């Protein structure tokens, strides 16, 4: 299955994820129960993450709903646009004197 939007697209669809343990993934997922972690470039750890996910298969519906909640609470287009607007407002207001 192809998901547009990467990890956030998968989470919005209400699915758990198996991800590599890199800062970009950690910054979005934190210590979420619906994320199963593997060291980047380690087939053994990827296999272990798949096993861990498989062992929680009875919880997939719950994990998926929690994943979707994360996206709806933090990562909608409207919320991201608002964050960008706040950032741009801050930059423009704080640098106004530099451009007068």
C-alpha positions in Angstrom: 0.0 0.0 0.0 1.4 3.4 -1.0 0.9 6.3 1.5 1.2 9.9 0.3 2.6 12.1 3.0 5.1 9.7 4.6 4.7 8.9 8.3 2.0 11.5 8.9 0.0 10.1 6.1 0.2 6.6 7.6 -0.7 7.9 11.0 -3.6 9.9 9.7 -4.9 6.7 8.0 -5.0 5.2 11.5 -2.1 2.8 11.3 0.9 2.1 13.5 4.4 2.5 12.1 7.7 0.7 12.0 10.3 3.4 11.8 14.0 4.0 12.0 15.3 5.7 15.2 16.4 9.0 13.7 15.8 12.5 15.1 13.1 13.5 12.5 11.0 10.5 13.5 11.6 11.0 17.2 10.6 14.6 17.0 7.2 13.6 15.6 6.5 10.3 17.4 8.3 10.8 20.7 7.6 7.7 22.8 4.3 6.8 21.2 3.0 3.3 21.7 2.1 3.1 18.0 5.7 3.5 16.8 8.0 0.4 16.7 11.6 1.5 16.5 14.6 0.0 14.6 18.1 1.2 14.2 18.7 2.6 10.7 20.5 0.1 8.4 20.0 -2.8 10.8 18.0 -5.7 9.2 18.1 -7.5 12.5 16.5 -4.6 14.4 13.9 -4.1 11.6 13.0 -7.7 12.0 12.7 -7.3 15.8 10.5 -4.2 15.3 8.2 -6.3 13.0 8.1 -9.0 15.7 7.2 -6.4 18.4 4.4 -5.0 16.2 3.1 -8.6 15.5 3.0 -9.3 19.2 0.8 -6.3 19.7 -1.6 -7.1 16.8 -4.6 -7.4 19.2 -4.0 -3.7 20.0 -3.8 -2.5 16.4 -7.2 -0.8 16.4 -6.4 1.1 19.5 -2.8 2.0 18.4 -4.2 3.2 15.0 -6.7 5.4 16.7 -4.0 6.9 18.9 -1.9 7.5 15.8 -4.7 9.3 14.1 -5.3 11.5 17.2 -1.7 12.6 17.2 -2.1 13.9 13.6 -5.4 15.5 14.2 -4.2 17.2 17.4 -0.8 18.4 16.1 -0.3 18.1 12.4 -3.3 19.2 10.3 -2.8 21.6 7.5 -4.5 24.3 9.5 -2.3 23.8 12.5 0.9 23.7 10.4 -0.2 26.9 8.5 -0.8 28.6 11.9 2.6 27.6 13.1 4.2 29.0 9.9 2.2 32.2 10.2 3.3 32.7 13.9 6.9 32.1 12.9 6.7 34.6 10.0 5.0 37.2 12.2 7.7 36.8 14.8 10.5 37.1 12.2 8.9 40.1 10.5 8.2 41.9 13.7 11.6 41.3 15.2 13.5 42.2 12.0 11.5 45.3 11.1 14.1 47.7 12.4 16.7 46.1 10.2 14.8 46.9 7.0 13.7 50.5 7.8 
